[in-house]
Amino acid sequence: MRSYDRADHLAGRRSRSTTIPATYQLHKGPVSVTNLRVSTRDGTVVLDPQVPDACVMSLEEDEAVALRNLLTEWLWRRR
């Protein structure tokens, strides 16, 4: 499911986003469930775990392609 981020749309920038169910673990803490929000803003891929006090990671195109290639390689091996 894709939607447009309302704040970016109102600011005049078009942003696509989707949410993926994920788990997370703060350093040495319990494993919990969250939504990983993945969006694009001005050509940058943004990964936001939507966890209070957690960082948001931004990837430029080259870094996003490297991550895609790595995930494809890892998932391909699992077959």
C-alpha positions as CSV (number, residue, x, y, z in Angstrom):
1,M,0.0,0.0,0.0
2,R,1.5,3.3,-1.0
3,S,0.4,6.7,0.1
4,Y,1.7,10.3,-0.1
5,D,3.1,11.8,3.1
6,R,0.7,14.7,3.9
7,A,3.3,17.0,5.4
8,D,5.6,16.7,2.3
9,H,2.7,17.0,0.0
10,L,1.6,20.2,1.7
11,A,5.1,21.5,1.6
12,G,5.1,21.0,-2.2
13,R,7.3,17.9,-2.3
14,R,5.9,14.6,-3.5
15,S,6.8,11.7,-1.2
16,R,5.9,8.0,-1.6
17,S,5.8,5.8,1.5
18,T,4.8,2.4,2.7
19,T,4.9,0.7,6.0
20,I,6.4,-2.8,6.7
21,P,5.8,-4.8,9.9
22,A,9.1,-5.3,11.6
23,T,10.7,-6.2,14.9
24,Y,13.4,-4.2,16.7
25,Q,15.6,-4.5,19.8
26,L,17.1,-1.5,21.6
27,H,20.6,-2.3,22.8
28,K,20.4,-5.3,25.1
29,G,16.6,-4.7,25.5
30,P,13.6,-6.9,24.7
31,V,12.5,-7.6,21.2
32,S,9.4,-5.6,20.3
33,V,7.2,-5.1,17.2
34,T,7.0,-1.8,15.3
35,N,6.2,-0.5,11.8
36,L,9.1,0.4,9.6
37,R,8.1,3.3,7.4
38,V,10.0,3.4,4.1
39,S,9.6,6.6,2.1
40,T,11.3,8.6,-0.6
41,R,11.9,12.3,-0.2
42,D,13.7,14.3,-2.9
43,G,15.4,11.2,-4.3
44,T,16.5,9.9,-0.9
45,V,15.2,6.7,0.6
46,V,14.2,7.2,4.3
47,L,14.0,4.3,6.8
48,D,12.0,5.3,9.9
49,P,11.4,2.6,12.5
50,Q,8.8,4.7,14.2
51,V,10.2,3.9,17.6
52,P,10.5,6.7,20.2
53,D,14.1,8.0,20.4
54,A,15.3,5.8,17.5
55,C,17.3,7.2,14.6
56,V,16.0,7.6,11.1
57,M,18.3,6.4,8.3
58,S,18.5,8.2,5.0
59,L,20.1,6.5,1.9
60,E,21.1,8.2,-1.3
61,E,20.7,6.3,-4.5
62,D,24.0,4.5,-4.5
63,E,23.6,3.4,-0.9
64,A,20.0,2.3,-1.6
65,V,21.1,0.2,-4.6
66,A,23.9,-1.4,-2.5
67,L,21.3,-2.3,0.2
68,R,19.0,-3.7,-2.4
69,N,21.7,-5.8,-4.0
70,L,22.8,-7.2,-0.6
71,L,19.2,-8.1,0.4
72,T,18.7,-9.7,-2.9
73,E,21.9,-11.8,-2.5
74,W,21.0,-12.9,1.0
75,L,17.4,-13.8,0.1
76,W,18.4,-15.6,-3.0
77,R,20.8,-17.8,-1.0
78,R,17.9,-18.9,1.2
79,R,16.1,-20.6,-1.6
